[in-house]
Amino acid sequence: MLNLVSASWESIPTQSVERHRIIAAIDLGTNSLHMVVVKIDPTLPAFSIIAREKDTVRLGDRDLATGNLKPEIIKKAIAALGRFQKVAKTLNAETIIAVATSAVREAPNGKDFLHQVETELGLSVDLISGQEEARRIYLGVLSGMEFNNQPHTIVDIGGGSTELILGDSHEPRTLTSTKVGAVRLTGELITTDPISNTEFQYLQAYARGMLERSVDEVLGNLQFGESPRLIGTAGTIETLAMINAREKVGVVPSTLNGYQFSLKDLRELVNRLRKLSNSERAAIPGMPDKRSEVILAGAVILQETMTLLGAESVTVCERSLREGVVVDWMLSHGLIEDRLRYQSSVRERNVLKLASKYHVKLEHSDRVAAFAHSLFDQTQGTLHNWGLDERQLLWAAAILHNCGHYVSHSSHHKHSYYLIRNGELLGYTETEIEIIANLARYHRKSPPKKKHENYQNFLTKQHRQIVSQLSAILRLAVALDRRQIGAIAQVQCEYYPQFRHVNLLIFSSQTDDDCALELWSLDYKKGVFEEEFGVKLIATLQNSAVTST
């Protein structure tokens, strides 16, 4: 287990009996729902797994005509999640973090399903992109294996997608996600049992064709002379390792972590599996429940990946997405620094990367972000009750609010929404990206309206309220740097609840600057803020006779 040095102790109880923290992580995959419950020792910090749960629900078995998740499978999934919740509660988990991947991501009714989960179980599930899934898989593998700063490629074969990652214990150099998975390819390409020669050859060719782009990206990021080790994670690869171990060693090791098998052995196994019917594959010793149906497609994906990469063997890692979700939680709660410290700033770095890509004027954006945080902090607990998570989303939106200028000045707020929404911001869930994009969208012009499609995308009233209130704050922050020259040094809020009045005291950077344009802009933009919070806003320039009311 990887030991990680703690960054902060403020939130950690000092009593020895309370020192360990228990959390649960759930992964709603295309083939199965998985949960791990872990005990975190914050003094290391490291975590140990105290329980695992799995249910083969097959979310990927969607309606062929509509692509929707099927009602009976939704029912089965909710029942499984309810059981997971009870297990987590029994083990005194303080929180459950749940993520959904490709099957839910691609289903037209995927968000409705997540809303149903939240309504019926009170469980919030984050939808994450393929790249974000890859990033968390990398974190999970890092927590379970030592790489000594050597390059390594990670392949994670899921039910609906395959993630291919290149890393070296530090930054992941490449994060890719491809729409080939064991369940997806079985459902789309295999109709014969045993598989016919024609279908088998097409299965191989299709898998190879789909994987080529990801493999090229990985190989393109290798430095001269590097020969990375291949690490394999998730159910397909673990099953293939178990079969290989039984046949080669005569026994399955107590842990598959670090178990290695060759491409030659895999090719022999694929040739055997293709000749067997589903019932014959199910009879193979150690074949997990229902895995026999999809194992051939999964094995072919691994075989083609290894062939394209030129990898002669693969080493199994038992940690993957679920454990990566735990590590990500530890990072966001200040429990990890050390070799993973770069990951704790993954959000910040990706926002700045996007800002750079679209030629955002960072000096201006930084001032807008500072004003937005100042207004947020000064009105917290009086006009709003949002916390640190929402404050971070406001920062991201403030930095990126003007990125739409890259497309056109006209309607640039709408272009900002599109660029942020499709910018693959790592470190954020789909909902968080949607919030950031909407905050930027509403920094000017019309306030949020129910008829706006991008505003309708939110399933909960809470998310819509975050956008409505924080975009009103962002409008004021943008107005405070209207000339983009840093004319205003700071602002001070005075709130008088009995009158529902907010006095905004403006302090100019230059004593001879009347900040007329900033005050005019505040006056022009304050209406949305006043309506949203039910207050009257009066902005006054200090040390000057100039006043705006």
N, C-alpha and C positions, 0 to 999 in steps of 0.2 A: 504493500500500500504506500502511495506517495504521501509523504509528510509535508505539510504546507505551513509556513510561518504566519502567525496571526498578525493582523494589521491594527486591530482596535479592540480594546477590552471594555469600553464603556457599557455596552449592552449585555455583558456576560455576568451572570450571578456569580458571586464569589464562594457561596457555600458549596462544598464538595458534592452534596447530594443533588444539587440542581445544576451541576456543571455541564452535564451532557444535554444536548438538545436533540429532540427526535422530530424528524420531518418525513413526509411521504411524497414520492414523485410518481406520477402516473403518465404513461405514454399511450395515447389512443392511436395505435398503428393500424395499417390496412388489413393485416391478418389477425393480430391479437391485441388485446388490451393487457398492459403490464403495469404492475406497481412494485416499487421497492420502498421499504420503510428503513430509514437509516438512523443510526445514533452518531451524532457529531460530537467529537471531543474538541472543544474550541481551544484547548491549551496546546494542541499540536499544530494547526487544526487538521483533523483527518476524520473520515467517517467509516463506520463498519455497517454492513447490511444485516439487519436483524429479521427481516421478513421479505419474502417475494410472493407475489400473487400473479396469476395469469389466467386469461379466459380467451379462447379462440373464437372471437365474435364474427370475424370476416366483414368488417365495415366496407372492404373493397368489393364485396359482392353486391354491386349496385344495379339498379334498374337499367337494362340495356337500352331502352328507348329514351329515357330522360336523363340518365346519369345520376339520379337521386339515390340517396341512402334509402333502403327499403324499410317500411314501417316495422316489420317483425324484427329486423336487425337492430333498429333504433331501440326497440323495446328490450331486446337482449342486452344491448350495450348499457342502457340505463340501469338494468338490474345488476349487471356486473360491477358497474361503478358504485352502486349502492352497497354492494358487498365489500368492495375495496374500502369504502368510507368507514364501514363498521370495523374492519380489521385495523385500519389506521387509528381509529378512536380507541379501540381496545389496547393498542400499544402506546397510547398517550402521545400520539403525534400532535405537535403544536400547530402544524399547517400542512395542507396538501397542495402541491403544485402540479397542475395537469396541463399537458400539451397535446395538440392534435396535429397530425401530419397529412400526407398526400390524399388519402381517401376523403377526409372531411374537407380539405382544401379545395378539392376539385368538384365535389358534389354541389349542384345548384342549391340544395336544401341543407348544406353543411352548417351554415350559420344558424339556421332555424333549429337544427339538432342541438347545437351548443347552447342555444337559448333555452331549449327544453330541459337540458341537463341542469342548467342554472336554476330554472324555475322549480323543477321537481326535487332536486337534491341539494340546492344551495351551493353547488360546486362550480367554480369558475374555471373554464378550460381555455387556455390560450392557443390560438391558431398560429403556427409558425411556418415561415417560408422554408423552401428546400435548403437554401444557403444557411439559414439560421439553424435548421436541423443539423446540418453538417458541422457547424461551429460547436454545437452542444455535444455532438457525438465525439468530436475531438477532445473537448474538455473531459468527457467521461473516460475516454481511453487514457488520457494523460493521468487521470487519478488512479488508474489501475496497473499501469506499466511504466517501467523506467526506460527512457530512450537515450540517456547520456548525450544529449544534444546531437544525436545522429539522425539523418533524414529517415523518414518512414512514411509509407503510404498506407492509408486506412481505407478499407472497403466495408461498407455496411449495406447488406442486402436486405431490404425490407419487403413488405408485401406489395407496395405500390411504387417504390422508388429505390434507387441505389445511390448512395452517397460515396463519393471518392474524394479523399482529402490528402494533401501533402503537407507534412509538418516536420518540425525537428526539436520539439520540446518548448519552442518559443511561439512566435506567430505562426498560425497556419498559413502556408504560402498559397495554397489553392483549396477552395471549398466549392465542390460541385455537387449537383443533384440531378439525376437523370430519371426519366419516367419509365424505367424498367424495374419490375419487382416480381417476386415469385408468384403472387396471387394475380397480379395484372396480366402477366404473360400466359399463365395457365388459362385464365378465363378468355383471353383474346385469341390465343393461337393454338390451343390444344383441344381437339374434338374427338380424337381417337384414343382407344385404351386396349392394349399398349399403344404408344404413339407411333404413327406411321413414319416411314422413312422421309417422305416428302415434308410432313409437318416438322419432324425433328430438324431437318436441314434448314427449313425456313426459320425455326426457333433460334438456331445458332446464328444464322446470318442476321436476323433482326436484332438480336441482343448485341452482336458485335457492332453493327451499324449505329445503334443508338448510343453505345458506350464510347465510340471513337473520339467524339468531341471532348468528353471529360478526360479521357486518357491523354489526348494531345495536350490539354491544358496542364495536366500534372507533369508530363514529360518536358514540356516547354519551360517549366519552372525549376527543373533540376539544374544544378551547377555541374560544370565539367568534372567528370570522374566520380560523381556520386552514384551510388547504387543502393537505393532505399530498401529497407526491409518491408514486406507487406504484412499488415495486421488485418485480420478479419473479425468482424463483430456481428452480432444478432443471430436469430434462431436458425436460419438456413445453414450458416457456416458452423455453428455449434453442433447441429445434427450431423453434418458431414464429418466433423471431427470425431463425434461419438462412434459413428459407424466405422470409421478408419481405425480408431483405437481398439475397438472390439476385435476387428479382424487382424490387426497387426500385432497388438500387445496381448489380446485375450481378455482385457478388462478396461473399463472406462475409468480414467483417473478421477480422483475425488474433486479436482478442479481442472477445468479445461484451459484455464488461464496459462498461456505460454505453450500450449500443445501445438505441434507443428505437423503439417502433412504436405506432400509434394503435389505438383501439377500432374505428374505421371500417375500417382495414385488416384487423383481426382478424375482424370480422363478415363481410367479403367472403371471407376465407379459409375460415371455418367453412361458409359457404354453398357453397363449391366442394368442400370435403372431404366434406360430407354426400352429395354426388351421386356420389362415387367409390367403387369397390370397394376392398377391402383391397389387392389386387395393384396397382391403379392408384395408390393412395396410396403404396405401397412404391416405385413408379417415380419419384416426385417427387425431383428432384435435391436431394441433401443430407439425405434422410430416413434417419435412423440405423436400424441393424438392429433389427427387431421393433417399432420405435416406431410404424410405420404402423397396427398393430393397435389401439393405444390413443390415438392422437393426437386423434381427433375428440372423444372424451369429455373429454380434457384441455383441449382448446381451448374447449369449451363451458363447462367450470368457470371458466376464465379470463374468458371473455366475460361470464358471469353475475356473477362477482365484480366486474369493472370496472363493469358496468351498475349494480349495487346500490350501489357506492361512489361512483358519479358520476365515475369516473376516465376522462379522455379518452385517456390514453396510459400505457404501462408501460415502465419502464427495467430492463434486464437486469443482474443481478449474478451473476457466475460462482461466487461463494463462498456456501456454504450450511451444511448440517448438518455435513458432514465437517470443514470448516474451523472451524466452531464448536466441535467436539469438541477440536480442537487448541488453540484459544484458551482453552477451559475447563481444559485440562491445564496450560497456561502460567499461568493464574490460580491453580490449586491448588498449583503449584510455585513461587509467589512471583516469577514473571518479569514480571508486569504490574502497574502501579499506574495512574497517569495517569487518563484519562477512563473507563477501565473498572474503576476501583478499587471502585466499588459492587458490581460483579459478584463480586469475590473474597469478599465477605461475604454472598453470596446465601443460603447455607445458614443462617447465623446469623439473618439477618433473617426468613427464612421460618419458622424454628422459633419465633421470638419472636412473629411474626404469628399463628401457630396458637395459641400460648399465650394471647395476648390474646383471640383469638376465643372460646376456651373458659374464660376467666376464671381462668386459672391464677394462684396466688399466687406471683409471681416471686421475692419475697424468700426464701421457703422453697425454691423450686426452685433458685435460685442457690446456696444453701448446700449442698443435696444434690449439685448438680453439682460444687461445689468439693471436697466430701468424696470423691465418686466419683473425681475426677481425682487427688486426693492418694493414695487407696488404690491406684489404677491405677499411678501413677508409682512408688510405694514397693514395689510387688510385681512391677514389670516386670523381666524377666530372672531372676527367682527362681521365682515361682509361675506367671507367664505370659510370653509373648513377643509380645504384640500391639503394634502400632505406632500412629503418628499417626492413620491413617484410622479405626482402631477406637476410639481415644480420642475422636475427634470424634463418632462415633456414640453413644458412651456419654454425652457431654455432651447431645446432642439428646434422648436418652431420659430423662435426669435432669430436664431442663427440663420435659418433657411427661408425665412418669410419672403425674401426678395429673389430667390433663385429663379423664379419664373421669368425675370428679365432676360435670361439666357435665350428664351424662345422669342419673346416680344414684350415691349413695354405695355402695349395695350392688353388689358385683362391679365396682367402678369400674376395677380393673386391666384387666378384659376390655373395658370401654367405651373405655378409653384405647387399647387395641390397635386397635379399630375406627376411632376418630376419627383416629388417626395414619395408619393404613393407607389411609384414604380422604381424607386432608387435602390432597392435591396439594402435597407438600413439594418446592419447586423446588430444584435443585442436587444432588438425590440420584437415584440409580438406583432401579429397583423393588426390587432386592435389598436395597439400603441402607435403604429405607423399611421393608421387611419386618423387617429386623434391629432398627431403632429401635422399631417397633411391638411386636415380641416382647420386647425388653428391658423396655419399660414394662409389658407384660402380666405379666412374671414378677418384678416388684419386690416382690410380696407373694404370700401363699397358696402354691399348689402350684408346685414347680419345673418346668422343662420336661420333658415326657413324650412318648414316641414316639407315643402314641395321640392327642395333641392335633393337630387339623388344621392350626392355624396353624404349628406346629413342623414338621409333615410337609412344609410348602410348600418348605422349603429342599432344594435338590438336592445340596448338598455337605456332607460331614461338617464341613468347616472353618466354614461358616456356622452350623451347629448348635452347634459348640463356642464360637464367639464369643458366641452368645446365652446358653449355659449358664454360661460363666465370667463374662462381664461383668454378667449379671443378678444373679449371686451377690454381686458387688462393689456393685452398685446397691442391693441389699437392706440391706447394712451402712450405706451412705451415707444411706438413708432413715431407718434406726433412729437414726443420730447426730443427727438433728434432729426427734426424735419429738414434742416439744412445739411445734415450729415457732416457737421464740423465740430461736434462736441460742445455746442454753445451752452448747454445746461450741465452743470457739475453734479447736482443731486436734487432729489425731490423729497418732500416730507409730507406725509398724510396726517391730517387731523380729522378724526371722525366724531361727529356729534349725534349719537343715536336718537336723542329726543327730537331733533329737528330733521333727521335723516340727511344730514349735510356732510359732505367731504370737502375739507379745505385742502387744496393741493398747493403747497408752498414750493415755488420754483427758485432755485439758486443758480444764477448764471456764472459761467466760467470767467467772463470778462465784465468788469464793473460798468463799462460804457456800452455794453450790448443790451438793447431793450428786448431781445428775444421775441420780437413781434411776430415772426413767422411761426415759431413754435407755439406761442400763445394762441394765435389764430387757428392753427392746426388742432390744438387741444379743444378749442371751442367748437370746431367743426366736427370732431370725432367723439366728443364726450357723450353725445346723445345715446349711443348704444350702451355705454357703460352705465349711464343713469337709469335707463330702462331695465337693464339686466339686474341691477342690484337695488333698484327702487330708492335711489338717492339723488340729491342735487349736488353737482360738482362745481366748485368754484376754484379756479386756478389763479394764483397771485404771484407775481414776480417780486422777490424780496430785494431790499436795498434799491428800489426803483419805484417811480410813480406809476409805472405801467401796470394796469390791472385788466384781467379778462374775467368777465362774469357770464 
